[in-house]
Amino acid sequence: MKNFKACKLSSKRRKMMMSKLPDEILIDILSRLSIKEAARTSLVSRQWKSLWKFYAGSLDFDCDSETIVLLSNGKKRFVIEQPKFIDWVNQVLDALHQTRTIEQFRVCFDLGKDQTSTIDSWIGYAAARKVRRLELSLPSMFAKDKKCKFFKYLREIYNFPTPDQLMNKNNNLRNLKSLISLRLESVNVTDKHVSYFLSEFPFLEELSMADAPYLRNLKVVGGGGQSLKLKHLELRYCMEFRNLEVTAAASNLASFIYAGPMINMIFQDVPQLSSVSLYSGNYWDVLVRDGFEGLPFPVLQLQMLTLDFGWMMSCYKFTCPEFPKLFPKLFPSLRQLELVLWMLDEGTVVFVASFLRASPYLHKLVLKYKIHPYHTVSMKKEDPKLELFHQELAKKGCKFECLKEVEFLGWNGLKRDVEFVTHLIEASGSLERVTFDPCDPFRVGIMKGLPLSPDVVANEEDARNRARDLESRLSPRTKLVVAPKCHCC
């Protein structure tokens, strides 16, 4: 009883202490919560009733996974859910009309040109409050009542305010100059837009553009000859894009991500570039033919590298004596390697082994499988050559002494995969952690909430069991991690 009273008194004291704090500090505390959590604090006391309306944190407006599922199976209608989403955003912004600054403004929903005035007003709201991070992700959502379920026509895509509008003194858009991060998906921007972002947003550190249909050429130069603060550049599936030139003005650039068809790329004097991700099968021929010398960036200074070659890696027929010659130069700085592939066949294993051998200080290897129903049959056919091939690799003395962590994402647990893992375990003397996750790593964004078929759920559970069977082959110092079921299972 005494303990109960003591706890009750302690709780009262904490509330009294909190009530004595200045409003500025309380608002700062609230701004570290999500907007929904901050709004709930209005029920705490009279003092807190209106504090959340000065919220200065991250405004994140995203569609919940339940709605995505119900839209896909027709139990909810897009023509109803889209206006509801817009009303939700507007209601929150109306309630927060007193706030002076916000850290982040993010919208993720299927919106387009028909909602131009609404989206423009949202950007104006964020700009007036000197937003630091702005993200508009407006891709097409799968819904049964939509005519076009998987993509948007060019005429449907939202157009970002023009540079002239951004420079207009009579609106709030000029305040976007405070941005440190700008991420745009399924938003129409042109070469002039990007030139304006780079020259007029002096604090911009991150620029990401995806599905921008009219973006063709990008030259990363500084305004007035000054160096840019840009650290992260990302271009994804801008299908008309042709030329990228990164000049010495981008001397702070640390990471670059590109996905799409092969383009002309020039990188000049980028001493900080340490992380590169290429999601394009077209670059496979460059690697095989030129041994990385055909790539435009300095690979020897890279610490993180992601390569997606899909089925093309499997099509190339390596032989065992070939593999030491694939990468004659070492990668002395490489610490993390991520490879995206269809399956582990002989060609793929040669490539992976070659890369590991050429990266003596590699700490982490991630293999990410592209799970596709059309490849189910070919994946189940076991390759009798693989077991002999692993034995041949062992004879050549392939040791990966610095490798500490390996992840298999989209793990299927076939015999060929088990054999490869076994070889890695035997060749890696410092392995600390092996992770297996059967969930499809490419079920992201609006696809993540869609339900899985019973067959897929059963196959994933079988793969988990096969991963657990490998525990007996691990040393006591190596931790086995098997990811739980996906939330959508």
N, C-alpha and C positions, 0 to 999 in steps of 0.2 A: 504493500500500500504506500509506504514511504517513497519507494522508487517511482511509483506512478505519479505521485504528487511532485516529486523532484523533476521528472520529465516534463510534466505539465507546466511548472514554473519556468523551466529552461526554455520551453517553446514560446512562452509569453515574453520572456526577456529577449529572445531572438527577434520576435515581431516588433517589440519596442525599439530595439536597436536599428532594425531595418527602417522603421518609420522616421527615425531621426536623420537618416541619410539625406543629403541634398537630392533634389529631383534629377539633376544632371547625372549623378552617379547611378540612380535607379534606372534612368533611361538607358544609360550605357549597359547596365546589366541586362535589361530587357532586350536590347538590340543584339545580344549574343544568342538569343533564342530564335526559333523559327517564328514567323509571323502568327501562326495559329497558336503556338504556346504563349506568345506575348499577349495576344488578345484575351486568353483565358485569365490572365492575372488581373483583369478588370474586376473580377469577383472577390479579390482578396480583401479590399477595404475601400473606403471612400477616396483615400489619398491615391490609390492605385487605379481608380476607375477610368481616368482619362490619360494616364501616363503612356499606355501602349500606343496612343495616337501620335506620339512623337517618335515612334520606332525608327531607328536609323540603320537597321541591319540588312539582311538579304531578303528581298521579295522574290520568292520562288513560286511561280505559277505553273504547275505541271498537272497533267491528267493522271488520275490514280489508276492503278493496274486493274482494279475491278471494273471501272468504266470501259477500259480498253477491251476486256474480255466480253463484256455485254454488248459493245458495239460490234465486235467481230461475229458474234452469234445471232445478232439481230434482236436481242432483247432490249436494247436501247437504240434510239435513232439519232444519227449524226445531226439531222436538221434541228433536233431539240437540244442536244448536248452542246453544240457549238455556241448558240446564244446563251446558254446557261454558264458556260465557261467565261464568255465575255462579260456577262453581268457580275460574276464573282470577282473578276479582276477590277471592274469599275467600282464595285461596292467597297473593296478594300482600299483602293486609291482615294475614294471620296472620304473614307474614315481617317485616312492618314494625310489629309490636306495640310495639317499643321507642321508635319515633319520637315526639317530643313535640309537634311542630307540622308542619303542611303548608300550602303556599301555595294549592293548588287541588285540588278533588276533582270529577272530571267522569265521568259515565257516559252512554254513548250506545248504546242497544240497545233492542230491542222487549221491554219488561218492563211488567208491569201489576199489577192488584190481587192476583192469585194469588201474587205475589212480595213482598207487603207486608212480611212479617217480615224478609226479607232486605234489602230497600231501607232499611227503618227502621234496621237494624243498621249499614248502611253510613253513613247520615246520622249516627248516633250516634258511629261511629268518627271521622268527619270533625269533628264538633262537639267531641269530647273533645280533639282536637288543634288547636282554635281555627282551623279552616280560614277562609281569607279569601275564597276564590272557590268557590262551589258551583254546579254545573250538572247537572241531570237532564234528559236528552233521551231520551224513551221512546216515540217514535212507532211506528206499525205498520210492519213490514217486509214487503216482497213476498217470499213464499216459496210454492212450489207446493203444499206439504203443509199450508198453513194454510187454514182454512175462509174466514176473512175476510182478504183480502190487502192491502186499501188503507186501512182505517180501523179504529178500535176502537169497540166499543159502550161506552156510558156505564158499564155495570156492570164493564167490564174495566179501567178507568183507575185508576191508582194514586192513593190519597188521601194528600196531604201531611199530616204530623202536625198535629193541631189546635193552636190557640193554648194551650189548657189543657195539652196534652202538652208544648208548647215551654216553658211556664212552670214545669213540674214540677221541683222541686228534687232529686227522686230519680233523675233521669237526666241525661245529658250534653247534651241538646238546648239547654239554657239558654246554652251556650257558642257557639251560632250568632250571638250578638250581635256577634261579631268580624267578621262578613261585611262585605265591601265590594262584593261582586257576587253576585247570586242570579239564576240563569237556569233557568226551568222550562218544559218542553215536554211536552204530553200527560201532565200532572200535574194532579190535581184540587185547585184552591185556590178559596176563596170570598172574598167581600168582607171577611169578618172576618180571614182570613189576611193579606190585603194591608194592612189597617189595622194589624195587629200588626207586620208587617215594617217599616212606615214609622215606627211609634211606638217600637218596642223595639230596632231595629237601628241604633244611633246612627251607625255608620260607613258605612252602605249608600250607595254611589254609583251602582250600576247595578242596575236591576230589569227583568227581561224575562220575560214570560209568553206562551205560545203554546198554542193548543188547550186552553184551560181551560174546560170546558163549563158550569160553574156560576158563573163570574165575570160579574157584571152591572153593578155600579156601583163607581167608584173615585173617592175624594176624597183628593187628595194634600195632607195637612196634617201639621204637625210635632207632636211630642210635647211637651206642656207649653208650647205656644206658641213653641217654638224653631224656627229655620230648619233645614231638612233639608240633608244633604250630597249628596242625590240629584242626579246629573248626567245620567244616561241612563235614559230610560223607554221601554220597548218593549212593545207589545201586538199580537199576531198571531193572527188567526182564532179569537178567543174569541167564538163565534157568538151567544151570548146577551147579550153586553156591550151596554149601552145608554147609560151616562152617565159622562163623565169631567170632573172639576173639578180643575184645578191652581191652588192658591192661592199667595199671596205667600210661604208657608212654603217653597216650592220655588224660591227665588230663585237657587239655583245650577244649576238645570236648564239643560243646554246642548244636549241632543239629544232628539228625540222621534220614534219610529217607530210607525206604526199601519197595520195591514192588516186588512181586514174590511169589513162593511157600514157604512153611514153611521150615526154616533152623535151624541149631543149632547156637544159639547166646549166647555169654558170654560177659558181661560187668563188668570189675573190676575197682573199684575206679574211677568213672567219676563224680566228684563233680560239674562240670559246666554244665552237660547235663540237659537242660531245655526244649528242643523241640524234640518231636518224632513223626514221621508219619509212619504208617503201612498201606500199601495197599495190603492186602492179606486176603481173606476170611477164610483161614485155622486157623487164630488166634482167630476166634470167639469162637470155642469150648474151648480154653484156658481160655478166659474171663468168659464164663458162668460156666465152671467147677470149676475154681480156683479163680475167683474174682480178677484177675490181679496179683495174687501172682505167677502165672506161667510164667509171662513175665520176661525177663532177666535184664531189666534195672530198676532203682529205680523210681517208678511211683510217689512217694510222693513228689519228688522235681520238678516234671514237671510243667512248666508254660504254655506250648502249646502242645496240643495233637491232632493228626489227625488219625482217624480210618476209614478204608474202609472194610465193611463186605458185601456189596452188598445185594444179595437176602437172604443170610443166616440169617440175623437179622430177616427178616420177617418170615422165616420158624420156628423159635423157638417160641413156644407158651407160652408167659408169662401170668400170671393172676394177677389181681390187688393186692391181698394181698402179692404177691411175691416181688413186686418191691422194697420195702425198704431194703430187705435182699440181693439184688444183689451186692451192693457195701457197705459192712459194714464199710470200712475204708474211711475216708474223704480224699479229695484231697485239702489240705490247700493252695497249691501254684498255682493250675491251674487257669489261667486267660483266656485262649482261647481254645475252643473245636470245632473241625471240624469233622463232621460225613458224610460219603458217603453212600447213601442208594438208594434202588429202589423206595420205596413208604412209605408213613406214614400209616401203619396199626396198629393194636392193639399192636403187639409185639414191633414194632419200637418205638411207643409212650412211652411204659413202659420203654424201655431202655433209651431213651432220658431223661425222667422224673427222672429216677433213677440217671443218671449221673449228672443232674442239682442239684438234692437234695444232692448228695455227694460232690458237688463242691460249697461250700457256697460263695466263692469269685470270681466266674466266671464272667468275664466282657463281653465276646463276644462268641456267638454261631453261627456257620456256618453249615447249612444243604445243602449238595450238592447232587442233584438228578442225578442218572444215567438214562438218557432218552434212551429208547430202544423200537423199534416198536413192538417187540413181547410181551411187557408188557402193551401196550396201552389198551387192552381190560380189563385186570385185574385191572388196575389203575382206570378205569371209573366205576367199580362196587363199589358203596358206602357201607361202613361197618356200619350197624345199631348199632353195639355195641359201636362204638367210642364215640358217643354223651353221652351215659350212662357212659362210661369210663372216659371221661373228667369231668363229674359231680362227679364221685367217687374220682378223683384226687383232685378236689377242696375241697371235704369234708375232705380229709386227711391233708388239710392245707399246700399244697406244695407252698411255696413262694420262689421266686428267687430275693432277695432284691438287690443283687449287679449286676445283669444282665443289661448291658447298651446298648448292640448292638446285633441285630440278622440279619443274612443274609440268604436268601433262593435263592440258585443258581440252575437254572433249574426248577424254580417254575412253577407248572402247574395250580394252582388255583382251584383244586377240593375241594369238600365240606369238605373232611377229613382234608385237609391242612388248610382251612379257620378256622375250629373248633380248630385245634391245635394252630394256631396263636392267636385266640381269648383267649384261655386258657393262653398262654404265656403273653399276654397283661394284663390280669387280675391278674396274679400271680407275675408280675415283676413291682415293685413299682418305679424303677429308670430307666426304659427304655427310652433311648434317641434317638435311631435310628433303624428303621426297613427297610431293603432293599430287594426288590424283583427283580430277574432277570430271565426271562423265557428262555434265551438263554442257549443252552446245554453247561455246563461248561467243557465238555470233548472234545469239538471241538477246539483243540489246534494244534499248529505247522502247518504242511502242510495241515491239514484238515480244518483249520480255514477259509481259503479263498474260500472253495467250496460253491456253491450256495445252498440255501434251496428251498425245494418244496413249492408251494403255500399253501398246507394244513398246513405245519409246520409254515409258516409265520402267517397264520390266527389263529392257535392255540396259538401261542405266544402272539398275540395281545389280544386275549380273556383273557389270563392269566394276562396280564397287567391291563386290565379293572377290573378284579376281585380283583386285588391287590389294585387298587385305591378305590374300594368300602369299603375297610377296614379303610380308613382314619377317618371315623366318629367314629370309636371305639377307636381311639388313644387319649391319653391325649394331651393337648396343647403343652406340653414340648417334646413330641415325634415326631421326624421328619420321614415322610414317603418318601422313595426313590424308584422310579420305573425306572429300567434301560431302556434306549432307545433301538431301534431296533439294532440288530447286523449289522455291516457294510456289511455283506455278504447277507443280506435280499434283 
